[in-house]
Amino acid sequence: MMLGYRMWWARRPQQAEASPAKTLTETWLAIPHYSKGTCLMVALALGYALPVMGVSLLAFLLIDVLRWRKQQRVPMTEAEILASQQSPLGIIRARFTVKRKEMRNFLRGVCILAVIVVSVMSNAIIGGVIDQYGIPFSHWSLTMYITQGLMIALYSAVFTALMSIPLWYFFLGESDPHGK
C-alpha cells in the first residue's frame, strides 16, 4: 500500500499551480464510471478479505480527503464571522470551537473505532453463519445477505456507540481548573 502511494506521488503531474490533492481528485473524476465501480468493488472485496490492507487503504483515503478539504477552505472576513455567530447555528458552532481540537480527535477516534468494530462484526457474523449452518457464502439467498447486513449494521452501531463513551469522556469530558 505504501509503495503504491509512493509510486503515484513520484509520478504525479508536475504542474506548478496544481496541488497533488487536486490532481488526484481530477484524475479520479476523469475515470469512466464503470472503471470507478470496478475499482471500488475490488477495493471493498480486498478490504474485507484482508482487513489490515482495508484499514490502511481507508486511512490513506481519509488523509487524501482531509488534505483536499483543507485546501478548499476559504478564510472568512471578520464581518462574516460576526454575522455567522449571531445565528443559532453560529452560537452552537462558537461553543464547539472552544474544544475544536478535542472534538476533532474524538471524531477521529470514533471513526477508527467504527472501522474496527465493523470489520470484527462482519467477520464474526458472516463467519459464524458459515461455520454454524455450513452454507457457503456463494449459496446465500438475497434475504440472508440483507438479514446479515442489517445485523452487522445494528451490532456495529450499538458497539461503536457504547465503546465511544470512554472516548467522549477522555476527549470532551470534564477537566480540572488547571486544564489537566
N, C-alpha and C positions, 0 to 999 in steps of 0.2 A: 504494500500500500504506500509506504513512504517512498519507495523507489519510483513508482508510477507518478506520484505527486511531484517528485523532484524532476523527473523527466519532462513533465509538462512545463514546469517552471523554467527549465533550461531552454525549452523550445517555444515558449510563448511568443506572441507577436511583440516586436520591439518598437512600438510607436511611442514617441516622446510624451505626447499628451494623454495617452490612454493608460489607465491603471490595470494591473493584472486582474483585479476583480471584475472590471468592466469587460475586458477581453474574454474572460472565461464565460461570463453571462452572455455576451454576444455570440460566442461560439456555440453555446448550448441552444440559444434561440434559433440559430441558423440550421440546426439539425432537423431533418424531417420528423413529423410526429410519430410515424411507425418506428423509426430508429430510437426516439426518446422512450417510447413504450417498451421496446425490446430491451433497451439498456436498463430501465427501471425494473423490469421483471427479472432480469438476470441478477441485478444488484440485490433485489429482495430475496431471491432464491438463495444466492450465495450468503447473504447476511443471515438467513435463517439456518442454513446448513453449517455455516462457520460463524458462530456468534461473535467471536473476538474480532474477526475481519469486519463483520457488520457494524460493530460498535466503533471501530476505528474509521470506517467509511462514513458513518454518521457524524463522528467528531470532525472530520475534515470538511464535510458538507456544512456543518454548523459554523465552522471557522470562516468558510467562504461567504456564507450568508451574512454573518456578523460583520465581516470586512466590507461587504457590499452595502449593507445598511448604514454603516458608519460613514461611508463615502457619500451616501445620498443625503445625509443630514445637512440642512442649511441653517446657519445661526440666525436666531430671531433678534430683531431690534428691541430696544428697551420698551418702546411703546407697545409692541406686540406682546411682550412678556406681561406688562401691566394689564393690558386688555384681557389676556387669556387667564390671568389669575383672579379676575372678578367673577367668572362664571363658576357654577357649582363644580363642574369638572376640573376647572383650574384650581379650586380650593383643595379638592382631593389630591390633585397632582402635586400641589405645593407641599402637602403633608407627606407624600411619599418621597419627595426629593430630599428630605432630611436624611432618610435612610436608603438612598438610591443604590449605593454600592452594596449594602447588605441585602436589599431586595433582589438585585441582580444575581448575587451569589446564591441566594435562596432559590431563585428560579432555575439557575444552572444546576444546582443540586437536585431539585425535583425532576428536571429533565433527565439527568443521568440516572436517577433512581427509577424513573418510569421506563427507561430503556432496559435496565437490568431486570426489573420486575416483569416486563412484557416478554423478554427472552426466556426467563425462567418459567413463567406461567405457560408460555407456548410449548416449551419443551416438556414440561410436566404433564400438561393436559393432553396434548396430542400423543406423546409417548405413552402415557397411561392408557389411553383408549386403544392404541395399537397393541400394547402388551396384554391388557386385560381381556379384550374381546378377540384378539387375533385377526383383526381386519386390517389389511394393508392400506396405506394412505391412498393408493390409486383406486381402491374399491369402495371408497366412501360415497354416500349419496349426497345430494345437494343439502338436504336437511341436516346431515351430520356436519358438513362444513359450516353451515350457518349456526347451528347449535354450539359447536365447539368454538367458533369465532366469537360468539356472544359471551360464552363462558370466559374465554381469555380476556375479553374487553372488561367484563364485570369484575372478575377477580383482580385484574391488573389495576383497575381504577380504585378498588377498595384498598388493596395493599399499598398502592402508591400514596393514597390519602393518609392511611394510618402511619406509614413509615415516614411521611413528610412532617409529621407533628414535631418530632425531635429536631428536624432541620429548621422548622419555623422558630422553635424556641432558641436554638443556637444562633441563628442569624438575625431574627427580628424581635426576640423576646426582651424582657426587662433587662436593664443593665444598671449597675450601681452608679452613684452620683459621679464617681471619678472616671466613668466611661470604660471600665474594665469588664 
